[in-house]
Amino acid sequence: MLASRPLAAAERILADPARMLVSADKVDFIGANTLGVESGPFGRCLRSTPSRSASALYQRVNITSEALRDVHWTWSVDRLQQSADIRKLSREDVGATIMFIFGEPSFFNKDVPTLAYVWTATPVANGVALPSQRYRTLAYIQLRGRADVGRWQQEERNVAADFRSVFGREPGQLKYIAVFNDNDQTNEATSALFGPIVSVQ
């Protein structure tokens, strides 16, 4: 059993990708990523490695916007699809994504407000928000790119404020947190590690 780091008194785990292997819904959009649990510098983490595939783990939650003002996580991308560009459907691959989903997606209603923090080779500055070319209510915020490959990164985001900035309104209840990566468009190698997603109160 791999050990997780102890939580500080003010921290609350919103989703633990390593535990999501058994607690979350796995969706294979194309093929199936190889998923496993590893030990990282901040405790155990999930590794997701696509092989001409696209897979996600969706953890059901029920979280108010107040708990999303100070959200932290750690992640790392070992390899990145160099020709990927999320502004183009033909090259819309990501090294790593953490999605905050504010609604109940279904077969008939896939367009629910979703904020996706991404690590991609898209040639834009870190922190830039980009609309999805695939779904009307999916918005990307690129946090990392080529320069950060191979190093663990610690993120700190006010998810509620990012939602207001992107969608122009207050967020509702957060219904899912998902982790995802893919290489079905570029067929270029990528692999990512995801640590726990934590709210600091």
N, CA, C and O of each residue as an XYZ file, in Angstrom:
804
protein
N       0.858     -1.194      0.000
C       0.000      0.000      0.000
C       0.891      1.240      0.000
O       1.795      1.365      0.826
N       0.627      2.156     -0.937
C       1.377      3.400     -0.992
C       0.757      4.406     -0.040
O      -0.467      4.513      0.035
N       1.563      5.125      0.669
C       1.062      6.071      1.670
C       0.813      7.432      1.056
O       1.563      7.872      0.185
N      -0.243      8.105      1.509
C      -0.505      9.490      1.142
C       0.097     10.396      2.202
O       0.279      9.980      3.347
N       0.411     11.642      1.828
C       0.920     12.571      2.815
C      -0.207     12.971      3.750
O      -1.359     12.997      3.317
N       0.068     13.286      5.019
C      -0.984     13.714      5.941
C      -1.540     15.073      5.534
O      -0.812     15.940      5.051
N      -2.843     15.242      5.736
C      -3.486     16.510      5.424
C      -3.241     17.520      6.528
O      -3.196     17.167      7.706
N      -3.082     18.784      6.142
C      -3.064     19.860      7.120
C      -4.477     20.056      7.653
O      -5.447     19.619      7.034
N      -4.589     20.711      8.798
C      -5.886     20.851      9.463
C      -6.909     21.557      8.594
O      -8.101     21.257      8.673
N      -6.460     22.495      7.762
C      -7.403     23.301      6.976
C      -7.678     22.709      5.591
O      -8.395     23.315      4.794
N      -7.112     21.522      5.294
C      -7.261     20.947      3.964
C      -8.371     19.898      3.917
O      -8.620     19.172      4.879
N      -9.022     19.853      2.759
C     -10.066     18.849      2.515
C      -9.825     18.270      1.131
O      -9.733     19.014      0.155
N      -9.724     16.954      1.037
C      -9.549     16.326     -0.270
C     -10.870     16.365     -1.023
O     -11.882     15.854     -0.542
N     -10.860     16.972     -2.202
C     -12.033     16.990     -3.065
C     -12.078     15.742     -3.936
O     -13.149     15.186     -4.180
N     -10.908     15.301     -4.404
C     -10.818     14.080     -5.209
C      -9.381     13.590     -5.152
O      -8.443     14.385     -5.206
N      -9.212     12.280     -5.045
C      -7.887     11.664     -5.004
C      -7.767     10.754     -6.223
O      -8.313      9.651     -6.214
N      -7.064     11.190     -7.276
C      -6.994     10.393     -8.505
C      -6.519      8.962     -8.288
O      -6.983      8.059     -8.984
N      -5.608      8.724     -7.344
C      -5.154      7.351     -7.089
C      -6.309      6.484     -6.599
O      -6.437      5.333     -7.017
N      -7.138      7.015     -5.731
C      -8.297      6.266     -5.230
C      -9.417      6.186     -6.266
O     -10.271      5.303     -6.198
N      -9.407      7.102     -7.211
C     -10.463      7.117     -8.224
C     -10.433      5.875     -9.120
O     -11.414      5.585     -9.804
N      -9.323      5.147     -9.121
C      -9.275      3.892     -9.877
C     -10.364      2.931     -9.433
O     -10.860      2.145    -10.240
N     -10.746      2.981     -8.154
C     -11.780      2.072     -7.662
C     -13.080      2.800     -7.310
O     -14.133      2.167     -7.221
N     -13.021      4.132     -7.107
C     -14.222      4.845     -6.655
C     -14.930      5.620     -7.760
O     -16.086      6.009     -7.596
N     -14.256      5.849     -8.877
C     -14.812      6.727     -9.922
C     -15.328      5.927    -11.109
O     -15.066      4.732    -11.245
N     -16.066      6.620    -11.958
C     -16.524      6.032    -13.218
C     -15.447      6.229    -14.273
O     -14.982      7.349    -14.486
N     -15.046      5.145    -14.935
C     -14.063      5.215    -16.008
C     -14.798      5.271    -17.336
O     -15.670      4.448    -17.615
N     -14.432      6.256    -18.154
C     -15.035      6.397    -19.475
C     -13.922      6.336    -20.513
O     -13.025      7.179    -20.528
N     -13.991      5.340    -21.372
C     -13.048      5.207    -22.474
C     -13.722      5.762    -23.732
O     -14.608      5.130    -24.309
N     -13.288      6.946    -24.140
C     -13.879      7.573    -25.316
C     -13.386      6.902    -26.596
O     -14.163      6.636    -27.512
N     -12.094      6.636    -26.641
C     -11.477      5.923    -27.754
C     -10.400      5.027    -27.163
O      -9.530      5.517    -26.443
N     -10.433      3.729    -27.444
C      -9.454      2.834    -26.869
C      -9.506      2.882    -25.351
O     -10.562      3.133    -24.771
N      -8.374      2.643    -24.708
C      -8.316      2.666    -23.245
C      -6.911      3.029    -22.791
O      -5.940      2.388    -23.193
N      -6.801      4.051    -21.959
C      -5.510      4.416    -21.369
C      -5.058      3.348    -20.381
O      -5.881      2.642    -19.799
N      -3.753      3.236    -20.196
C      -3.197      2.416    -19.120
C      -3.159      3.254    -17.853
O      -2.555      4.326    -17.829
N      -3.809      2.762    -16.792
C      -3.913      3.497    -15.538
C      -3.275      2.693    -14.414
O      -3.407      1.470    -14.360
N      -2.582      3.389    -13.516
C      -1.974      2.721    -12.380
C      -1.632      3.704    -11.281
O      -1.664      4.915    -11.495
N      -1.305      3.193    -10.112
C      -0.963      4.015     -8.950
C       0.536      3.931     -8.705
O       1.118      2.846     -8.716
N       1.154      5.087     -8.485
C       2.587      5.162     -8.219
C       2.842      6.034     -6.995
O       1.957      6.753     -6.531
N       4.045      5.958     -6.492
C       4.470      6.826     -5.394
C       5.194      8.028     -5.982
O       6.136      7.883     -6.761
N       4.738      9.225     -5.595
C       5.363     10.456     -6.058
C       5.959     11.231     -4.911
O       5.907     10.770     -3.771
N       6.526     12.396     -5.172
C       7.169     13.185     -4.114
C       6.193     13.730     -3.079
O       6.611     14.134     -1.994
N       4.889     13.750     -3.398
C       3.891     14.279     -2.470
C       2.917     13.190     -2.018
O       1.828     13.504     -1.539
N       3.286     11.924     -2.162
C       2.395     10.825     -1.814
C       2.013     10.036     -3.046
O       2.651     10.166     -4.090
N       0.997      9.233     -2.938
C       0.629      8.392     -4.062
C      -0.127      9.191     -5.117
O      -0.772     10.194     -4.812
N      -0.038      8.738     -6.337
C      -0.635      9.470     -7.449
C      -1.087      8.486     -8.516
O      -0.699      7.318     -8.510
N      -1.896      8.970     -9.413
C      -2.390      8.191    -10.546
C      -1.532      8.474    -11.763
O      -1.250      9.632    -12.068
N      -1.110      7.416    -12.469
C      -0.473      7.597    -13.769
C      -1.477      7.196    -14.851
O      -2.113      6.144    -14.774
N      -1.601      8.055    -15.852
C      -2.448      7.773    -17.010
C      -1.607      7.894    -18.275
O      -1.037      8.947    -18.563
N      -1.541      6.789    -19.031
C      -0.750      6.748    -20.257
C      -1.637      6.290    -21.410
O      -1.999      5.115    -21.477
N      -1.989      7.192    -22.315
C      -2.793      6.786    -23.458
C      -1.959      6.103    -24.537
O      -0.753      6.328    -24.647
N      -2.615      5.273    -25.323
C      -1.994      4.628    -26.468
C      -2.977      4.711    -27.634
O      -3.778      3.808    -27.871
N      -2.881      5.844    -28.358
C      -3.879      6.155    -29.390
C      -5.284      6.035    -28.799
O      -6.189      5.455    -29.398
N      -5.430      6.604    -27.604
C      -6.660      6.435    -26.835
C      -7.011      7.718    -26.091
O      -6.251      8.687    -26.078
N      -8.191      7.689    -25.472
C      -8.682      8.834    -24.697
C      -9.561      8.295    -23.581
O     -10.636      7.755    -23.843
N      -9.111      8.436    -22.332
C      -9.851      7.906    -21.185
C      -9.899      8.925    -20.061
O      -8.996      9.746    -19.899
N     -10.981      8.851    -19.284
C     -11.160      9.748    -18.143
C     -11.711      8.978    -16.958
O     -12.390      7.964    -17.120
N     -11.410      9.472    -15.762
C     -12.034      9.003    -14.539
C     -12.882     10.139    -13.988
O     -12.386     11.249    -13.796
N     -14.164      9.869    -13.731
C     -15.102     10.868    -13.233
C     -15.495     10.524    -11.804
O     -16.134      9.502    -11.555
N     -15.106     11.389    -10.863
C     -15.478     11.208     -9.460
C     -16.702     12.047     -9.150
O     -16.676     13.269     -9.293
N     -17.774     11.396     -8.727
C     -18.981     12.136     -8.351
C     -18.746     12.858     -7.034
O     -18.253     12.266     -6.074
N     -19.101     14.139     -6.991
C     -18.971     14.952     -5.787
C     -20.222     15.810     -5.664
O     -21.078     15.798     -6.549
N     -20.325     16.538     -4.591
C     -21.402     17.518     -4.415
C     -20.823     18.646     -3.580
O     -20.917     18.641     -2.353
N     -20.224     19.612     -4.263
C     -19.391     20.620     -3.604
C     -19.895     22.016     -3.951
O     -20.166     22.311     -5.115
N     -20.018     22.861     -2.954
C     -20.457     24.237     -3.185
C     -19.292     25.097     -3.652
O     -18.128     24.729     -3.494
N     -19.621     26.241     -4.226
C     -18.586     27.130     -4.750
C     -17.682     27.676     -3.652
O     -16.538     28.040     -3.925
N     -18.177     27.740     -2.398
C     -17.354     28.243     -1.310
C     -16.107     27.383     -1.097
O     -15.071     27.888     -0.665
N     -16.202     26.094     -1.397
C     -15.068     25.186     -1.216
C     -14.108     25.219     -2.396
O     -13.117     24.489     -2.411
N     -14.395     26.059     -3.386
C     -13.586     26.090     -4.606
C     -12.774     27.373     -4.737
O     -12.255     27.675     -5.812
N     -12.664     28.128     -3.646
C     -11.943     29.404     -3.712
C     -10.431     29.240     -3.634
O      -9.686     30.103     -4.097
N      -9.979     28.140     -3.053
C      -8.539     27.911     -2.889
C      -8.280     26.421     -3.074
O      -8.257     25.653     -2.113
N      -8.087     26.029     -4.332
C      -7.940     24.618     -4.684
C      -6.495     24.370     -5.110
O      -5.934     25.125     -5.903
N      -5.898     23.302     -4.573
C      -4.506     22.971     -4.844
C      -4.412     21.557     -5.424
O      -5.233     20.698     -5.103
N      -3.430     21.320     -6.264
C      -3.082     19.961     -6.665
C      -1.655     19.951     -7.204
O      -1.074     20.991     -7.514
N      -1.115     18.744     -7.303
C       0.188     18.540     -7.920
C       0.007     17.610     -9.103
O      -0.857     16.733     -9.096
N       0.841     17.813    -10.128
C       0.795     16.948    -11.305
C       2.115     17.039    -12.045
O       2.921     17.941    -11.817
N       2.315     16.080    -12.939
C       3.530     16.060    -13.735
C       3.225     15.396    -15.066
O       2.440     14.451    -15.131
N       3.848     15.894    -16.126
C       3.762     15.276    -17.450
C       5.175     14.891    -17.867
O       6.059     15.742    -17.965
N       5.379     13.596    -18.112
C       6.710     13.096    -18.480
C       7.033     13.354    -19.945
O       8.159     13.701    -20.303
N       6.016     13.175    -20.779
C       6.166     13.372    -22.215
C       4.938     14.124    -22.705
O       3.844     13.963    -22.166
N       5.127     14.946    -23.733
C       4.040     15.797    -24.215
C       3.964     15.719    -25.735
O       4.985     15.734    -26.423
N       2.746     15.636    -26.241
C       2.535     15.600    -27.690
C       2.924     16.958    -28.285
O       2.216     17.946    -28.092
N       4.042     17.008    -29.003
C       4.608     18.277    -29.439
C       3.767     18.987    -30.500
O       3.838     20.210    -30.621
N       2.979     18.246    -31.264
C       2.179     18.891    -32.311
C       0.741     19.164    -31.871
O      -0.066     19.638    -32.669
N       0.413     18.872    -30.615
C      -0.959     19.065    -30.146
C      -1.313     20.549    -30.046
O      -0.461     21.390    -29.762
N      -2.589     20.846    -30.285
C      -3.084     22.222    -30.210
C      -4.580     22.142    -29.928
O      -5.355     21.742    -30.797
N      -4.990     22.517    -28.725
C      -6.402     22.367    -28.359
C      -7.306     23.361    -29.069
O      -8.525     23.312    -28.905
N      -6.725     24.265    -29.860
C      -7.544     25.181    -30.662
C      -7.972     24.547    -31.976
O      -8.753     25.141    -32.719
N      -7.473     23.345    -32.280
C      -7.770     22.679    -33.553
C      -8.274     21.268    -33.267
O      -7.593     20.498    -32.589
N      -9.455     20.919    -33.772
C     -10.037     19.609    -33.497
C      -9.146     18.470    -33.970
O      -9.123     17.405    -33.353
N      -8.419     18.682    -35.046
C      -7.592     17.613    -35.603
C      -6.353     17.328    -34.764
O      -5.685     16.317    -34.979
N      -6.031     18.219    -33.794
C      -4.841     18.030    -32.949
C      -5.161     18.277    -31.478
O      -4.284     18.671    -30.709
N      -6.396     18.050    -31.090
C      -6.902     18.399    -29.752
C      -6.543     17.325    -28.716
O      -7.426     16.696    -28.133
N      -5.250     17.124    -28.498
C      -4.768     16.198    -27.482
C      -4.175     16.966    -26.306
O      -3.648     18.067    -26.469
N      -4.269     16.367    -25.114
C      -3.747     17.006    -23.909
C      -2.822     16.051    -23.173
O      -3.059     14.844    -23.123
N      -1.756     16.617    -22.599
C      -0.881     15.822    -21.754
C      -1.546     15.477    -20.433
O      -1.376     14.372    -19.917
N      -2.304     16.421    -19.885
C      -3.031     16.205    -18.626
C      -4.159     17.222    -18.528
O      -4.019     18.369    -18.951
N      -5.273     16.783    -17.965
C      -6.430     17.653    -17.735
C      -7.066     17.312    -16.403
O      -7.214     16.141    -16.053
N      -7.443     18.349    -15.659
C      -8.308     18.185    -14.485
C      -9.552     19.020    -14.757
O      -9.476     20.234    -14.950
N     -10.707     18.341    -14.769
C     -11.973     18.983    -15.116
C     -12.867     19.145    -13.893
O     -12.980     18.247    -13.059
N     -13.499     20.313    -13.806
C     -14.501     20.608    -12.795
C     -15.828     20.761    -13.545
O     -15.984     21.664    -14.366
N     -16.777     19.871    -13.255
C     -17.998     19.745    -14.051
C     -19.189     20.176    -13.213
O     -19.507     19.554    -12.200
N     -19.839     21.238    -13.641
C     -20.919     21.859    -12.878
C     -22.273     21.472    -13.466
O     -23.001     22.324    -13.975
N     -22.601     20.207    -13.395
C     -23.868     19.723    -13.926
C     -23.802     18.230    -14.135
O     -22.775     17.596    -13.897
N     -24.930     17.670    -14.590
C     -25.034     16.233    -14.817
C     -25.018     15.951    -16.317
O     -26.053     16.062    -16.974
N     -23.853     15.585    -16.869
C     -23.832     15.246    -18.296
C     -24.590     13.947    -18.549
O     -24.626     13.056    -17.700
N     -25.186     13.857    -19.713
C     -25.914     12.650    -20.096
C     -25.758     12.434    -21.593
O     -25.169     13.260    -22.290
N     -26.280     11.334    -22.075
C     -26.224     11.043    -23.511
C     -26.907     12.140    -24.315
O     -26.470     12.483    -25.413
N     -27.987     12.689    -23.753
C     -28.755     13.706    -24.464
C     -28.299     15.124    -24.137
O     -28.651     16.060    -24.854
N     -27.526     15.299    -23.071
C     -27.084     16.634    -22.671
C     -25.619     16.582    -22.259
O     -25.308     16.488    -21.071
N     -24.721     16.644    -23.234
C     -23.291     16.616    -22.950
C     -22.741     17.999    -22.632
O     -21.645     18.123    -22.087
N     -23.494     19.031    -22.969
C     -23.014     20.395    -22.772
C     -23.402     20.926    -21.396
O     -24.391     21.648    -21.267
N     -22.635     20.577    -20.373
C     -22.814     21.164    -19.047
C     -21.579     22.008    -18.754
O     -20.491     21.680    -19.229
N     -21.716     23.084    -17.987
C     -20.566     23.968    -17.748
C     -19.380     23.216    -17.139
O     -19.481     22.629    -16.062
N     -18.270     23.250    -17.846
C     -17.082     22.497    -17.435
C     -15.844     23.364    -17.590
O     -15.598     23.949    -18.645
N     -15.073     23.432    -16.511
C     -13.813     24.166    -16.513
C     -12.688     23.140    -16.491
O     -12.589     22.339    -15.561
N     -11.839     23.165    -17.521
C     -10.774     22.171    -17.662
C      -9.416     22.851    -17.599
O      -9.085     23.679    -18.447
N      -8.633     22.492    -16.587
C      -7.254     22.982    -16.480
C      -6.353     22.001    -17.215
O      -6.363     20.803    -16.929
N      -5.569     22.520    -18.169
C      -4.851     21.621    -19.064
C      -3.354     21.910    -19.085
O      -2.892     23.011    -18.785
N      -2.628     20.866    -19.454
C      -1.192     20.906    -19.698
C      -1.022     20.419    -21.134
O      -1.171     19.227    -21.400
N      -0.715     21.312    -22.049
C      -0.636     20.956    -23.457
C       0.509     21.703    -24.137
O       1.119     22.604    -23.563
N       0.779     21.302    -25.370
C       1.800     21.978    -26.176
C       1.240     23.148    -26.963
O       1.950     23.740    -27.776
N      -0.027     23.495    -26.735
C      -0.634     24.624    -27.438
C       0.212     25.878    -27.212
O       0.487     26.226    -26.064
N       0.630     26.563    -28.277
C       1.546     27.704    -28.116
C       0.845     28.972    -27.649
O       0.723     29.943    -28.396
N       0.386     28.945    -26.396
C      -0.210     30.130    -25.763
C       0.433     30.274    -24.382
O       1.040     29.336    -23.865
N       0.291     31.454    -23.801
C       0.869     31.709    -22.480
C       0.128     30.927    -21.402
O      -1.073     30.685    -21.516
N       0.850     30.533    -20.357
C       0.210     29.885    -19.214
C      -0.831     30.821    -18.612
O      -0.593     32.018    -18.452
N      -1.983     30.258    -18.285
C      -3.067     31.035    -17.697
C      -4.107     31.505    -18.682
O      -5.120     32.080    -18.283
N      -3.880     31.272    -19.973
C      -4.829     31.712    -21.001
C      -6.053     30.793    -21.020
O      -5.920     29.570    -20.966
N      -7.241     31.390    -21.096
C      -8.492     30.639    -21.230
C      -8.843     30.511    -22.702
O      -8.747     31.476    -23.460
N      -9.251     29.312    -23.099
C      -9.575     29.030    -24.490
C     -10.898     28.269    -24.573
O     -11.134     27.362    -23.775
N     -11.759     28.621    -25.519
C     -12.999     27.859    -25.674
C     -12.728     26.528    -26.364
O     -11.853     26.429    -27.225
N     -13.480     25.518    -25.979
C     -13.395     24.233    -26.668
C     -14.019     24.347    -28.049
O     -15.033     25.022    -28.229
N     -13.406     23.683    -29.022
C     -13.982     23.611    -30.360
C     -14.984     22.467    -30.470
O     -15.659     22.322    -31.489
N     -15.080     21.655    -29.417
C     -15.923     20.460    -29.458
C     -17.241     20.642    -28.721
O     -18.295     20.234    -29.209
N     -17.178     21.260    -27.534
C     -18.380     21.431    -26.720
C     -18.565     22.904    -26.368
O     -17.610     23.603    -26.031
N     -19.798     23.353    -26.452
C     -20.126     24.763    -26.286
C     -19.829     25.268    -24.884
O     -19.438     26.424    -24.723
N     -20.001     24.435    -23.867
C     -19.828     24.897    -22.486
C     -18.603     24.278    -21.813
O     -18.545     24.174    -20.588
N     -17.637     23.872    -22.616
C     -16.347     23.426    -22.084
C     -15.319     24.517    -22.353
O     -15.140     24.948    -23.492
N     -14.643     24.962    -21.289
C     -13.602     25.980    -21.429
C     -12.301     25.446    -20.853
O     -12.285     24.810    -19.799
N     -11.209     25.714    -21.564
C      -9.884     25.303    -21.122
C      -9.166     26.495    -20.482
O      -9.328     27.636    -20.914
N      -8.376     26.210    -19.454
C      -7.383     27.157    -18.959
C      -6.044     26.432    -19.002
O      -5.827     25.474    -18.261
N      -5.151     26.891    -19.869
C      -3.858     26.227    -19.988
C      -2.937     26.715    -18.874
O      -2.632     27.904    -18.778
N      -2.503     25.781    -18.038
C      -1.622     26.124    -16.916
C      -0.162     25.817    -17.185
O       0.721     26.500    -16.667
N       0.105     24.791    -17.996
C       1.478     24.366    -18.251
C       1.644     23.980    -19.717
O       0.691     23.618    -20.408
N       2.916     24.075    -20.165
C       3.222     23.735    -21.544
C       4.531     22.986    -21.656
O       4.942     22.283    -20.733
N       5.183     23.145    -22.803
C       6.413     22.398    -23.092
C       7.518     22.644    -22.061
O       8.251     21.720    -21.708
N       7.639     23.873    -21.581
C       8.768     24.239    -20.715
C       8.759     23.504    -19.376
O       9.797     23.404    -18.721
N       7.600     22.989    -18.962
C       7.491     22.377    -17.639
C       7.506     20.855    -17.660
O       7.361     20.223    -16.614
N       7.681     20.257    -18.838
C       7.643     18.800    -18.953
C       8.754     18.177    -18.118
O       9.884     18.666    -18.105
N       8.416     17.075    -17.410
C       9.394     16.335    -16.640
C       9.563     16.802    -15.214
O      10.360     16.224    -14.474
N       8.833     17.840    -14.797
C       8.943     18.353    -13.428
C       7.569     18.389    -12.770
O       6.576     18.749    -13.401
N       7.526     18.015    -11.506
C       6.289     18.144    -10.754
C       5.948     19.619    -10.573
O       6.817     20.448    -10.303
N       4.683     19.920    -10.726
C       4.200     21.290    -10.555
C       3.086     21.318     -9.520
O       2.246     20.419     -9.466
N       3.092     22.366     -8.699
C       2.030     22.583     -7.718
C       1.163     23.745     -8.194
O       1.666     24.829     -8.489
N      -0.136     23.506     -8.264
C      -1.068     24.526     -8.737
C      -1.932     25.026     -7.594
O      -2.215     24.303     -6.639
N      -2.345     26.281     -7.713
C      -3.262     26.893     -6.758
C      -4.224     27.761     -7.554
O      -3.812     28.734     -8.186
N      -5.509     27.410     -7.524
C      -6.496     28.137     -8.323
C      -7.729     28.476     -7.495
O      -8.151     27.702     -6.636
N      -8.299     29.649     -7.770
C      -9.635     29.981     -7.287
C     -10.585     29.535     -8.392
O     -10.872     30.288     -9.322
N     -11.064     28.309     -8.276
C     -11.896     27.726     -9.337
C     -13.200     28.505     -9.487
O     -13.683     28.695    -10.603
N     -13.764     28.951     -8.389
C     -15.013     29.717     -8.455
C     -14.802     31.021     -9.233
O     -15.635     31.390    -10.061
N     -13.696     31.716     -8.969
C     -13.407     32.965     -9.689
C     -13.113     32.689    -11.154
O     -13.529     33.459    -12.020
N     -12.400     31.601    -11.451
C     -12.140     31.245    -12.847
C     -13.447     30.968    -13.580
O     -13.612     31.357    -14.737
N     -14.374     30.295    -12.905
C     -15.676     30.019    -13.516
C     -16.399     31.323    -13.849
O     -16.926     31.481    -14.950
N     -16.423     32.254    -12.898
C     -17.089     33.531    -13.149
C     -16.440     34.273    -14.304
O     -17.134     34.869    -15.129
N     -15.119     34.243    -14.371
C     -14.408     34.941    -15.442
C     -14.716     34.351    -16.807
O     -14.872     35.085    -17.783
N     -14.804     33.029    -16.882
C     -15.006     32.351    -18.164
C     -16.467     32.371    -18.583
O     -16.775     32.653    -19.741
N     -17.384     32.071    -17.642
C     -18.792     31.896    -17.998
C     -19.656     33.107    -17.686
O     -20.809     33.162    -18.113
N     -19.123     34.083    -16.947
C     -19.859     35.306    -16.697
C     -21.002     35.178    -15.719
O     -21.919     36.000    -15.729
N     -20.968     34.165    -14.872
C     -22.018     33.983    -13.867
C     -21.460     33.162    -12.714
O     -20.345     32.644    -12.777
N     -22.262     33.054    -11.657
C     -21.830     32.288    -10.493
C     -21.912     30.788    -10.789
O     -22.833     30.334    -11.467
N     -20.947     30.026    -10.279
C     -21.035     28.576    -10.461
C     -22.121     27.975     -9.586
O     -22.411     28.482     -8.501
N     -22.720     26.893    -10.063
C     -23.647     26.123     -9.242
C     -22.884     25.065     -8.466
O     -21.692     25.215     -8.196
N     -23.584     23.992     -8.109
C     -22.930     22.894     -7.407
C     -21.970     22.173     -8.340
O     -22.293     21.902     -9.497
N     -20.803     21.871     -7.831
C     -19.860     21.039     -8.574
C     -20.305     19.595     -8.437
O     -20.457     19.094     -7.323
N     -20.515     18.919     -9.567
C     -21.046     17.561     -9.560
C     -19.991     16.489     -9.810
O     -20.131     15.365     -9.328
N     -18.930     16.820    -10.561
C     -17.882     15.840    -10.850
C     -16.525     16.540    -10.906
O     -16.418     17.704    -11.293
N     -15.498     15.799    -10.512
C     -14.123     16.149    -10.826
C     -13.573     14.997    -11.662
O     -13.742     13.831    -11.306
N     -12.920     15.322    -12.764
C     -12.418     14.283    -13.661
C     -10.958     14.537    -14.001
O     -10.503     15.680    -14.042
N     -10.233     13.453    -14.244
C      -8.868     13.533    -14.778
C      -8.862     12.830    -16.122
O      -9.562     11.838    -16.327
N      -8.048     13.367    -17.047
C      -8.139     12.899    -18.440
C      -6.850     13.219    -19.158
O      -6.211     14.233    -18.880
N      -6.465     12.357    -20.083
C      -5.498     12.712    -21.123
C      -5.687     11.796    -22.315
O      -6.335     10.754    -22.217
N      -5.115     12.195    -23.446
C      -5.366     11.451    -24.681
C      -4.271     11.714    -25.708
O      -3.525     12.689    -25.618
N      -4.199     10.823    -26.679
C      -3.323     11.055    -27.838
C      -3.913     10.428    -29.097
O      -3.190     10.002    -29.997
N      -5.240     10.382    -29.139
C      -5.909      9.764    -30.288
C      -5.853     10.630    -31.538
O      -6.069     10.122    -32.638
N      -5.571     11.910    -31.403
C      -5.485     12.784    -32.575
C      -4.068     12.808    -33.157
O      -3.883     12.632    -34.361
N      -3.073     13.026    -32.297
C      -1.697     13.172    -32.786
C      -0.947     11.842    -32.841
O       0.026     11.708    -33.583
N      -1.398     10.856    -32.054
C      -0.696      9.576    -31.912
C       0.727      9.748    -31.372
O       1.580      8.888    -31.595
N       0.985     10.838    -30.672
C       2.299     11.092    -30.075
C       2.270     10.704    -28.595
O       1.254     10.866    -27.919
N       3.394     10.192    -28.106
C       3.467      9.669    -26.742
C       3.254     10.751    -25.697
O       3.733     11.877    -25.835
N       2.522     10.388    -24.646
C       2.360     11.259    -23.488
C       2.070     10.396    -22.275
O       1.581      9.275    -22.410
N       2.365     10.909    -21.101
C       2.068     10.216    -19.846
C       2.031     11.240    -18.733
O       2.863     12.146    -18.683
N       1.058     11.094    -17.832
C       0.868     12.097    -16.778
C       0.656     11.440    -15.431
O       0.183     10.308    -15.333
N       1.021     12.182    -14.388
C       0.794     11.787    -13.006
C      -0.065     12.842    -12.327
O       0.177     14.041    -12.470
N      -1.070     12.388    -11.587
C      -2.005     13.293    -10.913
C      -2.007     13.015     -9.411
O      -2.216     11.882     -8.978
N      -1.770     14.080     -8.613
C      -1.878     13.972     -7.164
C      -3.260     14.415     -6.687
O      -4.086     14.823     -7.504
N      -3.529     14.343     -5.375
C      -4.833     14.720     -4.828
C      -5.189     16.181     -5.126
O      -4.325     17.054     -5.206
N      -6.486     16.405     -5.285
C      -7.037     17.738     -5.516
C      -7.661     18.168     -4.191
O      -8.584     17.524     -3.695
N      -7.149     19.264     -3.621
C      -7.418     19.622     -2.243
C      -7.977     21.029     -2.154
O      -7.522     21.930     -2.859
N      -8.959     21.219     -1.290
C      -9.479     22.554     -0.979
C      -8.895     23.008      0.353
O      -8.892     22.263      1.333
N      -8.403     24.242      0.369
C      -7.844     24.822      1.591
C      -8.854     25.820      2.146
O      -9.198     26.793      1.476
N      -9.321     25.587      3.344
C     -10.369     26.420      3.938
C      -9.769     27.540      4.782
O     -10.504     28.341      5.358
